[in-house]
Amino acid sequence: MGSFKHVALMVGFSVALVSVAQAEEWVEKKNQDGIKVSLAEQSGSDYKAYRGVTFIKAPLAKVRALQEDVVGACAWIHECKAQKLLKTEGNQSWTYTQFNTPWPVKPRDSIIHVTTSQGADGSLTRELKGEPTYLPEENGFVRVASVNGFWKLVPKDGGTEVTYQVHTEPGGSVPSMIANKFVVDAPFNTLKALREKAEKP
């Protein structure tokens, strides 16, 4: 366990807080099963930033523990194939993630630098920053060129409000239809799977 480790998610294809804040107006694209997903144009990018928000009926400490289990987190991160912790240093950690991608897109991998901070209100923020040159590129994978985003966990009404916001430059060529589907599916499926795991007794 250790301090977060992404969830790379996905990002897996997981903006610096400032970068995301500079995104254009957020437009809601999906509101289903208690999860809201919004997208925003990002200046200078062909890919949209995404934001997912949900409420989890579990204490923040449990959600945090699930995120800090880097290897186990791959089970609930959208299209995660494998994930491992590279390094931990104080409130910072570095994680490596491999992602499944639909044909004809070549599989992606990413290296995320995670910085965790705690608010006076008990909230937890994990800033996600891609560091594509941290390790040499792997054969068979295209390294995600840029990842900027954050997770924010806020204790609320006996549970945890979770926000997952990211902008990514996937590297290489990705058909617009696949890219547009990813930015909705990634936050929705990741949050849904995380919530299901956290709410289990």
SESE-439096 format. One record per residue (C-alpha): x, y, z; residue in one letter. Coordinates in Angstrom, 1 decimal. Each point is the difference from the previous one (the first is absolute). Layout:
N
X: X&Y: Y&Z: Z&residu: A
...
END
This chain:
201
X: 0.0&Y: 0.0&Z: 0.0&residu: M
X: 1.7&Y: 3.4&Z: 0.2&residu: G
X: -1.4&Y: 3.1&Z: -1.0&residu: S
X: -2.1&Y: 0.1&Z: -3.1&residu: F
X: 1.0&Y: -1.2&Z: -2.9&residu: K
X: -2.2&Y: 0.7&Z: -2.5&residu: H
X: -2.2&Y: -0.8&Z: -1.4&residu: V
X: 1.3&Y: 0.7&Z: -2.7&residu: A
X: -2.2&Y: -0.7&Z: -0.9&residu: L
X: -0.5&Y: -0.2&Z: -2.3&residu: M
X: 0.2&Y: 1.8&Z: -0.1&residu: V
X: 0.6&Y: -1.2&Z: 0.2&residu: G
X: 0.4&Y: 1.8&Z: -2.8&residu: F
X: -0.1&Y: 2.2&Z: 3.1&residu: S
X: 1.3&Y: 8.4&Z: 0.7&residu: V
X: 1.7&Y: 1.7&Z: 2.2&residu: A
X: -2.7&Y: 1.7&Z: 2.0&residu: L
X: 0.9&Y: 3.2&Z: -1.8&residu: V
X: -0.2&Y: -1.6&Z: -3.4&residu: S
X: -3.4&Y: -1.5&Z: 0.6&residu: V
X: -1.2&Y: 3.3&Z: 1.4&residu: A
X: 0.9&Y: 1.6&Z: -3.3&residu: Q
X: -2.3&Y: -2.4&Z: -1.9&residu: A
X: -2.9&Y: 1.5&Z: -1.8&residu: E
X: -3.6&Y: -0.4&Z: 1.3&residu: E
X: -0.9&Y: -3.4&Z: 1.4&residu: W
X: -2.9&Y: -1.8&Z: -1.8&residu: V
X: -1.8&Y: -2.9&Z: 1.6&residu: E
X: 0.1&Y: -3.0&Z: -2.2&residu: K
X: -1.2&Y: -2.8&Z: 2.2&residu: K
X: -2.1&Y: -0.1&Z: 3.2&residu: N
X: -0.7&Y: -3.6&Z: 0.9&residu: Q
X: 0.0&Y: -2.2&Z: 3.1&residu: D
X: 1.0&Y: 2.8&Z: 2.2&residu: G
X: 3.0&Y: 0.9&Z: -2.1&residu: I
X: 0.4&Y: 3.3&Z: -1.9&residu: K
X: 2.5&Y: 0.3&Z: -2.8&residu: V
X: 0.8&Y: 3.4&Z: -1.6&residu: S
X: 2.4&Y: 0.9&Z: -2.8&residu: L
X: 1.8&Y: 3.2&Z: -0.9&residu: A
X: 2.1&Y: 1.2&Z: -2.9&residu: E
X: 3.6&Y: 0.4&Z: 0.8&residu: Q
X: 2.0&Y: 2.9&Z: -1.6&residu: S
X: 2.6&Y: -1.3&Z: -2.4&residu: G
X: -1.2&Y: -3.6&Z: 0.1&residu: S
X: -2.1&Y: -2.2&Z: -2.2&residu: D
X: -1.1&Y: -2.0&Z: 3.1&residu: Y
X: -2.6&Y: 1.1&Z: 2.5&residu: K
X: 0.5&Y: 0.1&Z: 3.8&residu: A
X: -2.4&Y: -2.2&Z: 2.0&residu: Y
X: -1.5&Y: 0.3&Z: 3.5&residu: R
X: -1.9&Y: -2.7&Z: 1.8&residu: G
X: -1.8&Y: 0.6&Z: 3.3&residu: V
X: -1.8&Y: -2.5&Z: 2.3&residu: T
X: -0.8&Y: -0.7&Z: 3.6&residu: F
X: 1.3&Y: -3.1&Z: 1.7&residu: I
X: -1.8&Y: -1.4&Z: 3.1&residu: K
X: 3.3&Y: -0.8&Z: 1.7&residu: A
X: 2.4&Y: 1.9&Z: 2.2&residu: P
X: 2.8&Y: 2.0&Z: -1.7&residu: L
X: 2.6&Y: -2.3&Z: 1.7&residu: A
X: -1.3&Y: -3.0&Z: -1.8&residu: K
X: -0.1&Y: 1.7&Z: -3.4&residu: V
X: 3.6&Y: 1.3&Z: 0.7&residu: R
X: 1.2&Y: -3.5&Z: 0.8&residu: A
X: -1.4&Y: -1.4&Z: -3.3&residu: L
X: 1.9&Y: 2.7&Z: -1.9&residu: Q
X: 3.2&Y: -0.7&Z: 1.9&residu: E
X: -0.1&Y: -3.7&Z: -0.9&residu: D
X: 1.7&Y: 0.8&Z: -3.3&residu: V
X: 0.0&Y: -3.6&Z: -1.4&residu: V
X: -3.6&Y: -0.7&Z: 1.2&residu: G
X: -1.3&Y: 3.3&Z: -1.4&residu: A
X: 0.5&Y: -1.3&Z: -3.5&residu: C
X: -3.1&Y: -2.1&Z: 0.5&residu: A
X: -2.2&Y: 3.2&Z: 0.1&residu: W
X: 1.9&Y: 2.3&Z: -2.3&residu: I
X: -1.6&Y: 0.1&Z: -3.5&residu: H
X: 1.9&Y: -2.1&Z: -2.5&residu: E
X: 3.0&Y: -0.5&Z: 2.4&residu: C
X: 2.0&Y: -3.1&Z: -0.9&residu: K
X: 2.8&Y: 0.3&Z: 2.6&residu: A
X: 1.2&Y: 2.5&Z: 2.5&residu: Q
X: 2.9&Y: 0.3&Z: 2.4&residu: K
X: 1.6&Y: 2.4&Z: 2.5&residu: L
X: 3.4&Y: 1.3&Z: -1.1&residu: L
X: 0.9&Y: 2.2&Z: 2.9&residu: K
X: -1.3&Y: 1.7&Z: 3.1&residu: T
X: 1.5&Y: 3.1&Z: 1.5&residu: E
X: -1.9&Y: 1.8&Z: 2.8&residu: G
X: -3.4&Y: 1.1&Z: -1.4&residu: N
X: 1.1&Y: -0.8&Z: -3.6&residu: Q
X: 0.0&Y: -3.2&Z: -2.0&residu: S
X: 0.6&Y: -1.2&Z: -3.5&residu: W
X: -2.0&Y: -2.7&Z: -1.7&residu: T
X: 0.2&Y: -1.9&Z: -3.2&residu: Y
X: -3.2&Y: -1.2&Z: -1.8&residu: T
X: -0.7&Y: -1.9&Z: -3.2&residu: Q
X: -3.4&Y: 0.3&Z: -1.7&residu: F
X: -2.0&Y: -2.1&Z: -2.3&residu: N
X: -1.1&Y: 1.8&Z: -3.1&residu: T
X: -2.5&Y: -0.9&Z: -2.8&residu: P
X: 1.2&Y: -1.0&Z: -3.4&residu: W
X: 1.6&Y: 1.7&Z: -1.9&residu: P
X: 1.5&Y: 2.1&Z: 2.7&residu: V
X: 3.3&Y: -1.2&Z: 1.4&residu: K
X: 0.1&Y: -0.7&Z: 3.8&residu: P
X: 1.0&Y: 3.0&Z: 2.1&residu: R
X: 2.0&Y: 0.3&Z: 3.2&residu: D
X: 0.6&Y: 2.9&Z: 2.3&residu: S
X: 2.1&Y: 1.1&Z: 2.9&residu: I
X: -1.8&Y: 2.2&Z: 2.5&residu: I
X: 1.5&Y: 2.2&Z: 2.7&residu: H
X: -2.6&Y: 0.3&Z: 2.8&residu: V
X: 0.2&Y: 2.7&Z: 2.7&residu: T
X: -2.4&Y: -0.5&Z: 2.9&residu: T
X: -1.2&Y: 2.8&Z: 2.3&residu: S
X: -2.5&Y: 0.2&Z: 2.8&residu: Q
X: -2.4&Y: 2.9&Z: 0.6&residu: G
X: -1.0&Y: 1.5&Z: 3.4&residu: A
X: -3.5&Y: -1.3&Z: -0.7&residu: D
X: 1.2&Y: -3.6&Z: -0.2&residu: G
X: 0.0&Y: -0.1&Z: -3.8&residu: S
X: 2.7&Y: -1.7&Z: -2.0&residu: L
X: 1.4&Y: 1.2&Z: -3.3&residu: T
X: 2.3&Y: -2.0&Z: -2.3&residu: R
X: 1.5&Y: 2.0&Z: -2.8&residu: E
X: 0.9&Y: -2.2&Z: -3.0&residu: L
X: 2.8&Y: 1.0&Z: -2.3&residu: K
X: 1.4&Y: -2.1&Z: -2.9&residu: G
X: 3.7&Y: -0.5&Z: -0.1&residu: E
X: 0.4&Y: -1.9&Z: -3.3&residu: P
X: 3.9&Y: 0.0&Z: 0.0&residu: T
X: 0.3&Y: -1.4&Z: 3.6&residu: Y
X: 0.7&Y: -3.4&Z: -1.5&residu: L
X: 1.0&Y: -1.2&Z: -3.5&residu: P
X: -2.8&Y: -0.8&Z: -2.2&residu: E
X: -1.3&Y: -3.6&Z: 0.0&residu: E
X: -0.1&Y: -2.1&Z: -3.2&residu: N
X: -3.6&Y: -0.5&Z: -1.2&residu: G
X: -1.3&Y: 3.1&Z: 1.7&residu: F
X: -0.5&Y: 3.7&Z: -0.9&residu: V
X: 0.9&Y: 2.2&Z: 3.0&residu: R
X: -2.7&Y: 2.5&Z: 0.9&residu: V
X: 1.5&Y: 3.3&Z: -0.8&residu: A
X: -1.7&Y: 2.2&Z: 2.7&residu: S
X: -2.3&Y: -0.6&Z: 3.0&residu: V
X: -1.3&Y: 2.8&Z: 2.2&residu: N
X: -2.8&Y: -0.4&Z: 2.5&residu: G
X: -1.0&Y: -0.8&Z: 3.6&residu: F
X: -2.1&Y: -2.0&Z: 2.3&residu: W
X: -1.8&Y: 1.7&Z: 2.8&residu: K
X: -1.7&Y: -1.8&Z: 2.9&residu: L
X: -2.2&Y: 2.0&Z: 2.3&residu: V
X: -1.8&Y: -1.4&Z: 3.1&residu: P
X: -3.7&Y: 0.7&Z: -0.3&residu: K
X: -3.2&Y: -1.3&Z: 1.5&residu: D
X: 1.7&Y: -3.0&Z: 1.6&residu: G
X: 1.6&Y: -1.0&Z: -3.3&residu: G
X: 2.4&Y: 1.4&Z: -2.6&residu: T
X: -0.5&Y: 2.3&Z: -2.9&residu: E
X: 2.5&Y: -0.9&Z: -2.7&residu: V
X: 1.1&Y: 2.1&Z: -3.0&residu: T
X: 2.3&Y: -1.3&Z: -2.7&residu: Y
X: 1.2&Y: 2.5&Z: -2.5&residu: Q
X: 2.6&Y: -0.5&Z: -2.8&residu: V
X: 1.3&Y: 1.2&Z: -3.3&residu: H
X: 2.3&Y: -2.2&Z: -2.0&residu: T
X: 2.0&Y: 0.0&Z: -3.2&residu: E
X: 0.0&Y: -3.8&Z: -0.9&residu: P
X: 2.9&Y: 0.2&Z: -2.3&residu: G
X: 0.1&Y: -1.5&Z: -3.5&residu: G
X: -3.2&Y: 0.0&Z: -2.1&residu: S
X: -3.4&Y: -0.7&Z: 1.6&residu: V
X: -3.2&Y: 0.1&Z: -2.2&residu: P
X: -2.4&Y: 2.7&Z: 1.2&residu: S
X: -2.8&Y: -2.4&Z: 0.5&residu: M
X: 2.1&Y: -2.1&Z: 2.4&residu: I
X: 1.4&Y: 3.1&Z: 1.8&residu: A
X: -3.5&Y: 1.5&Z: 0.5&residu: N
X: -1.3&Y: -3.3&Z: 1.4&residu: K
X: 3.0&Y: -0.3&Z: 2.4&residu: F
X: -0.5&Y: 3.4&Z: 1.6&residu: V
X: -3.5&Y: -1.0&Z: 1.1&residu: V
X: 0.6&Y: -3.7&Z: 0.8&residu: D
X: 3.2&Y: 0.6&Z: 1.9&residu: A
X: -1.4&Y: 2.1&Z: 2.9&residu: P
X: -3.4&Y: -1.8&Z: 0.0&residu: F
X: 1.3&Y: -3.6&Z: 0.1&residu: N
X: 2.9&Y: 0.9&Z: 2.4&residu: T
X: -2.3&Y: 1.7&Z: 2.5&residu: L
X: -2.7&Y: -2.7&Z: -0.3&residu: K
X: 2.5&Y: -2.8&Z: 0.7&residu: A
X: 1.7&Y: 1.9&Z: 2.8&residu: L
X: -3.4&Y: 0.7&Z: 1.7&residu: R
X: -1.1&Y: -3.6&Z: -0.3&residu: E
X: 3.2&Y: -1.2&Z: 1.6&residu: K
X: 0.0&Y: 2.7&Z: 2.8&residu: A
X: -3.7&Y: -0.7&Z: 0.9&residu: E
X: 0.5&Y: -3.7&Z: 0.5&residu: K
X: -0.2&Y: -1.0&Z: 3.6&residu: P
END
